[in-house]
Structure formats: C-alpha cells, structure tokens
C-alpha cells in the first residue's frame, strides 16, 4: 500500500500520505489503513467462520506454491537453486503425490 502512494513510476495510485514513514522507517499510515480495513471486513463474522476462511486461503496459497514448483521444475530445470529436491522428475512426482492429497 505504501509503495502505491509514492510519486513516480509504479506509484501515485493512492494518496501520498500513505507513503510517509516514521522515524523507524515504518509506513505507519499505510499499516493503520490496512489494519482498519481488515477489522472492518471481519467485524460481523463468527470466529469459527474466520478460522475456516483463513484455512481456505492458506490452502489456496499452498496450491499456488505447488503449481509454481511444478512449473519451475518442468519448464526451467537448469538454473542453480539454493535447495533442490533430489530425484529429477521422480522427485517432482513424489512431492505432488504427497502434497496433492493433503491439500485436496
């Protein structure tokens, strides 16, 4: 949010007051705005519903991470990475076979 308040390329979409920082270099105005919006979005819901919604969004995020893993391993297997799952395509299939049912 604070980067959208910065003037110049890639910014200027929101008021510039959201780009201001405190003495600790924290975007206080942007953090307060986001926190107020989040509180407003969840104000009328029961706790059980919020837990289910949080779980659903985490599962969706993990599906995207698994899809990104599969895409990177199949389309661009060459570059050096900090950590590599051993086994080539068999390792890829093992990860998908173990993670897929858990996320389903």
ABEGO torsion letter per residue (X at the ends): XAAAABBEBGBGABBAAAABBBAAGBBAAAAAAAAAAAAAAAAABBAAAAAAAAAAAAAAAAAAAAAAAAAAAAABAABBBABBBBGEAAAAAAAAAAAAAAAX
